[in-house]
Amino acid sequence: LAVDQLWGVMLNFRKLLCKPQVDDWSPLAKFFFADEALNSVAHELDSFDNRRFPDRCQQLVCKLRGCQDRLLHIVEEMLCELFPEEHMRAPRDYRVKFPDDVLHDSFPGQLWFAAECLAAGSSIVDRDFESDAIRPLAKALSRHIDDMREILKSQSLKNPAVYPEKVKRSLHVFDHLFAEFELNYVSTMVPVKSAREYELQLELVVLFSETLLRAKARGYITDEQIETCDPTIMFSLPRLAIVCGLAIYPDGPLDLNRAVESTCEMLQPFRALFKKIRVLLNGLNEEELSTLEIKLSSFSGGDELNNVGDEDDEDVELYSDFIRKRKECKEKSTKEASMNPDQCCSSTSSGPENDVAATTSTTTTSSEGSTTTDWRQAYRSPKDIIHRLFVCIAGIADQWQSTYPSDLRTVLKMVFHPEEENSFIYEEVGRVASTGGNEEETGVDVAAEPKFGVPWVPDEECDGCSLCEMKFSFIRRRHHCRCCGKIFCGRCTSNTLPLPALGYAKAVRVCDRCFDQQLACVDESLPA
């Protein structure tokens, strides 16, 4: 015990003499203060009675996860610096199969917290078997993180600007262990697409891309709408893709002759309705098809869709009308044949060559056109057919937005090729703890304050952009300005700036107002 106490005193003395400067922005220096903050929170949590003060315990757990997340972001910065080439890192191509809402800024911290819980013996709710399967990997990851923290902290006390081979090797092993645990844990928690499912989704992306090019060529969608991210495109493009997939590119992902398992998951529930839509689309002429596409590409608030009603009931009624009219046509043709027997005989005794021609025309024209003709007879005018197609197609596209929002967002992102945002390292200036007993810099506040430089407005308190006042929706998503903490849309936060005064050493997302203010401050500080 005396030896351990002496060793602890020596370590504290070494920290006091050799610890990095608070204003040192090297990754190892930042790691030192972040690790100290994490140890402080972990020590407080271990000595806390969570049964007597559950609220305080919950706050400490959230704070612990925040410290873990910040530590892993700094480790990621070291990995990017030491292994800049993609082939030098653990492969993460599997992430394309994840739902788009899985990966976020605090995701690495959540994985570390989950690994420690599994290593301690906890199990994922309702997934005991899967928990036991990944528990050895969680233990290996937790042990290596502990060892790596000691190695990195020791090196930060020696020389924060140098990475010895031992540090590089430890970081490299961590990268592969963490990637393997990420894949296994996410596969346990949420459905992950197989390679075949991902290929089918890529086919749908190709269809959407071809539809976009065709819509631009025909003037349904303009370049200005694409550049300004007009929300109407996000509604009209899935609708137009259904038309193109059934009428223009019938051999693509909407090929209804495929087996169900060879169809994208988004399309499978609507195969029966697609068949009816295809029949009606094949009966439209060029002008009617163009009218339908123009109608689908212009999003009208909802007056058209209010007439949708119960889709299944309408389909049943229309199909019964179709059967009744088809029966009437047959009775009419039979009656005409009985009234003109000579014409019937002449048509049946016209020779074998004519029989072959009649048989050929019957097998082609009857199979392709008779059903369409019969369906057209079930409607009073072409306008009724176009309206019916609009209702069905718009209904399917709306179902995609409500039932498969993640898949639809992924497809649209790949079509428009947005620039991927970097995972910025959110820094905080080292501060002195407010408690008198522990007066060392921790790198983050000891008090319960927000993780970032300024308090962020909660998402639930803002339903529209603070600058342009546009309402947030499925397409228009919330973004926080790192300078003022308010919520804006993507267009109003398209600028990036480094904010050293707030702890952001690298360029981070800021709103247009703060961007202009920061530039004005820089211009004023420059000599005339």
Secondary structure, 3 states (H helix, E strand, C coil): CHHHHHHHHHHHHHHHHHCCCCCCCCHHHHHHHHHHHHHHHHHHHHCCCCCCCHHHHHHHHHHHHHHHHHHHHHHHHHHHHHCCCHHHCCCCHHHHHCCCCCCCCCHHHHHHHHHHHHHCCCCCCCCHHHHHHHHHHHHHHHHHHHHHHHHHHHHHHHCCCCCCHHHHHHHHHHHHHHHHHHHHHHHHHCCCCCHHHHHHHHHHHHHHHHHHHHHHHHCCCCHHHHHCCCHHHHHHHHHHHHHHHHHHCCCCCCCCCCCHHHCCCCCHHHHHHHHHHHHHHHCCCHHHHHHHHHHHHCCCCCCCHHHCCCHHHHHHHHHHHHHHHHHHHHHHHHHHHHHCHHHHHHHHCCCHHHHHHHHHHHHHHHHHHHHHHHHHHCCCCHHHHHHHHHHHHHHHHHHHHHHCHHHHHHHHHHHHCCCCCCCCCCCCCCCECCCCCCCCECCCCCCCCCCCCCCCCCHHHCCECCCCCCECCCCCCCEECCCCCCEECCHHHCEEEEEHHHCEEEEEEECHHHHHHHHHHHHHHCCC
